[in-house]
Amino acid sequence: MSAEPLEPYDALAALNLKPIKDSTPTESRESMRTHTAALGPFEDVAAVAVTVAQDGNGVVIVIT
C-alpha cells in the first residue's frame, strides 16, 4: 500500500515551520534559503521595478 501524497498546505504544516507573518524579514529570508537549498541552484532573474498608483477615481495604475 503506497502513501498518499500530502496536499501542499498539509505538507507545509507537517514541517512545523514558524509562520512568515510571525517572522522578521531576516528570519523569513534565512528560512527560505535553508528550506529551498535542497532544490539546487536557481537561475538569476532580472530585477523588475513596478510602481502602483491610484488615480482620483479609484482606478489602480501599474507603471513598469
Distance bins in CASP14 RR format, pairs under 12 A and 6 or more apart:
PFRMAT RR
TARGET T0000
AUTHOR 0000-0000-0000
RMODE 2
METHOD distances of the structure
MODEL  1
4 10 0 0 0 0 0 1 0 0 0 0 0
4 11 0 0 0 0 0 1 0 0 0 0 0
5 11 0 0 0 0 1 0 0 0 0 0 0
5 14 0 0 0 0 0 1 0 0 0 0 0
6 12 0 0 0 0 1 0 0 0 0 0 0
6 13 0 0 0 0 1 0 0 0 0 0 0
6 14 1 0 0 1 0 0 0 0 0 0 0
6 15 0 0 0 0 0 1 0 0 0 0 0
7 13 0 0 0 0 1 0 0 0 0 0 0
7 14 0 0 0 0 0 1 0 0 0 0 0
8 14 0 0 0 0 0 1 0 0 0 0 0
8 15 0 0 0 0 0 1 0 0 0 0 0
9 15 0 0 0 0 0 1 0 0 0 0 0
9 17 0 0 0 0 0 1 0 0 0 0 0
11 17 0 0 0 0 0 1 0 0 0 0 0
11 35 0 0 0 0 0 1 0 0 0 0 0
12 18 0 0 0 0 0 1 0 0 0 0 0
12 19 0 0 0 0 1 0 0 0 0 0 0
12 20 0 0 0 0 0 1 0 0 0 0 0
12 31 0 0 0 0 0 1 0 0 0 0 0
12 35 0 0 0 0 1 0 0 0 0 0 0
13 19 0 0 0 0 0 1 0 0 0 0 0
15 31 0 0 0 0 0 1 0 0 0 0 0
15 34 0 0 0 0 0 1 0 0 0 0 0
15 35 1 0 0 1 0 0 0 0 0 0 0
16 35 0 0 0 0 0 1 0 0 0 0 0
17 23 0 0 0 0 1 0 0 0 0 0 0
17 27 0 0 0 0 0 1 0 0 0 0 0
17 28 0 0 0 0 0 1 0 0 0 0 0
17 30 0 0 0 0 0 1 0 0 0 0 0
17 31 1 0 0 1 0 0 0 0 0 0 0
17 32 0 0 0 0 0 1 0 0 0 0 0
17 34 0 0 0 0 1 0 0 0 0 0 0
17 35 1 0 0 1 0 0 0 0 0 0 0
18 24 0 0 0 0 0 1 0 0 0 0 0
18 27 1 0 0 1 0 0 0 0 0 0 0
18 28 0 0 0 0 1 0 0 0 0 0 0
18 30 0 0 0 0 0 1 0 0 0 0 0
18 31 1 0 0 1 0 0 0 0 0 0 0
18 34 0 0 0 0 0 1 0 0 0 0 0
18 35 0 0 0 0 0 1 0 0 0 0 0
19 27 0 0 0 0 0 1 0 0 0 0 0
19 28 0 0 0 0 1 0 0 0 0 0 0
19 31 0 0 0 0 0 1 0 0 0 0 0
20 27 0 0 0 0 1 0 0 0 0 0 0
20 28 1 0 1 0 0 0 0 0 0 0 0
20 29 0 0 0 0 0 1 0 0 0 0 0
20 30 0 0 0 0 0 1 0 0 0 0 0
20 31 1 0 0 1 0 0 0 0 0 0 0
20 32 0 0 0 0 1 0 0 0 0 0 0
20 35 0 0 0 0 0 1 0 0 0 0 0
21 27 0 0 0 0 0 1 0 0 0 0 0
21 28 0 0 0 0 1 0 0 0 0 0 0
22 28 0 0 0 0 1 0 0 0 0 0 0
22 31 0 0 0 0 0 1 0 0 0 0 0
23 29 0 0 0 0 1 0 0 0 0 0 0
23 30 0 0 0 0 1 0 0 0 0 0 0
23 31 1 0 0 1 0 0 0 0 0 0 0
23 32 0 0 0 0 0 1 0 0 0 0 0
24 30 0 0 0 0 1 0 0 0 0 0 0
24 31 0 0 0 0 0 1 0 0 0 0 0
25 31 0 0 0 0 0 1 0 0 0 0 0
25 32 0 0 0 0 0 1 0 0 0 0 0
26 32 0 0 0 0 0 1 0 0 0 0 0
26 33 0 0 0 0 0 1 0 0 0 0 0
27 33 0 0 0 0 0 1 0 0 0 0 0
27 34 0 0 0 0 0 1 0 0 0 0 0
27 35 0 0 0 0 0 1 0 0 0 0 0
28 34 0 0 0 0 0 1 0 0 0 0 0
28 35 0 0 0 0 0 1 0 0 0 0 0
29 35 0 0 0 0 0 1 0 0 0 0 0
29 36 0 0 0 0 0 1 0 0 0 0 0
30 36 0 0 0 0 0 1 0 0 0 0 0
30 37 0 0 0 0 0 1 0 0 0 0 0
31 37 0 0 0 0 0 1 0 0 0 0 0
32 39 0 0 0 0 0 1 0 0 0 0 0
32 42 0 0 0 0 0 1 0 0 0 0 0
33 39 0 0 0 0 0 1 0 0 0 0 0
33 40 0 0 0 0 0 1 0 0 0 0 0
33 42 0 0 0 0 0 1 0 0 0 0 0
36 42 0 0 0 0 1 0 0 0 0 0 0
46 64 0 0 0 0 0 1 0 0 0 0 0
47 64 0 0 0 0 0 1 0 0 0 0 0
48 62 0 0 0 0 0 1 0 0 0 0 0
48 63 0 0 0 0 0 1 0 0 0 0 0
48 64 1 0 0 1 0 0 0 0 0 0 0
49 62 0 0 0 0 0 1 0 0 0 0 0
49 63 0 0 0 0 1 0 0 0 0 0 0
49 64 1 0 0 1 0 0 0 0 0 0 0
50 60 0 0 0 0 0 1 0 0 0 0 0
50 61 0 0 0 0 0 1 0 0 0 0 0
50 62 1 0 0 1 0 0 0 0 0 0 0
50 63 1 0 0 1 0 0 0 0 0 0 0
50 64 1 0 1 0 0 0 0 0 0 0 0
51 60 0 0 0 0 0 1 0 0 0 0 0
51 61 0 0 0 0 1 0 0 0 0 0 0
51 62 1 0 0 1 0 0 0 0 0 0 0
51 63 1 0 1 0 0 0 0 0 0 0 0
51 64 1 0 0 1 0 0 0 0 0 0 0
52 59 0 0 0 0 0 1 0 0 0 0 0
52 60 1 0 0 1 0 0 0 0 0 0 0
52 61 1 0 0 1 0 0 0 0 0 0 0
52 62 1 0 1 0 0 0 0 0 0 0 0
52 63 1 0 0 1 0 0 0 0 0 0 0
52 64 0 0 0 0 1 0 0 0 0 0 0
53 59 0 0 0 0 1 0 0 0 0 0 0
53 60 1 0 0 1 0 0 0 0 0 0 0
53 61 1 0 1 0 0 0 0 0 0 0 0
53 62 0 0 0 0 1 0 0 0 0 0 0
53 63 1 0 0 1 0 0 0 0 0 0 0
54 60 1 0 1 0 0 0 0 0 0 0 0
54 61 1 0 0 1 0 0 0 0 0 0 0
54 62 0 0 0 0 0 1 0 0 0 0 0
54 63 0 0 0 0 0 1 0 0 0 0 0
55 61 1 0 0 1 0 0 0 0 0 0 0
55 62 0 0 0 0 0 1 0 0 0 0 0
55 63 0 0 0 0 0 1 0 0 0 0 0
END
